[in-house]
Amino acid sequence: MPNLYTMNSNYDIKFTIHEYLDGNLNEEQIDKLWAELLSRPEELEYLETLASLKSMGQKGAFTSTGKPKVHTISKENEQVHIGILSILKPYLVAASILIAGMLVLYNAFPPNEFGTSVTPITSIEYDIVRSAEVTSSFESYLQGAVNYAALGNIDLATQKLNEASNLELSSDQEAELEIVRGSMHYNLGEFQAAAEIFSQLSDNDQIDVLNLEKALWYLANSQLHLNEIDAAKENIIMVIDLDGAYSRIATNMLSNF
């Protein structure tokens, strides 16, 4: 394949994104693509949408290897191959957005044993920042982990977190790493593992209020998924008492018990 990064500055980044998702880029090309994406949020969103669509595995649109299906037609004894993805790509992107919205709407949490209708958050959003805002090795590792996690590449995300943990870190930096690690478990539906991480963070009196608030809020939502209602309520009340960024949404949640 051509060297995508020796081409002129107007190279088609969307083509490169598809090459990345198809596994056709080497490690150096992947790093350069990410450096470009961090300053181009629209293309980053495009990548995340396609990655989500690919993970959903649209039946009938892809082969078992994940490549686009190909239709073959005969024309004057020649075979004309038409990649189905190139035809349907705009529609698949739009469909993925609609499907994601429908999944959120229909992900209603069943009433718990107390007859409440409290709905825990469906997923924890990762904080992605522009490359210009990354000013240290720690932030570089952390954002690398976040970027990979957002794309569902948990192995590489975990590798970045482990590499960052080998640095000399403050208590808050360690907390930030563990919040990302717990968020990865949460988004995979591994709520027990997530709860254990967030519980340990909430017991750490060395971290700042913002990280403590996040840990308590994510812990409460993990406990709701585990149907640990009383424990979840206690942590929701603690979030409200901290009167921070999650106070209002925590208050609304508590009113539904």
Beta strands, then each sheet from edge to edge (+ up, - down):
strand 1: 70-75
strand 2: 78-83
sheet 1: 1+ 2-
end
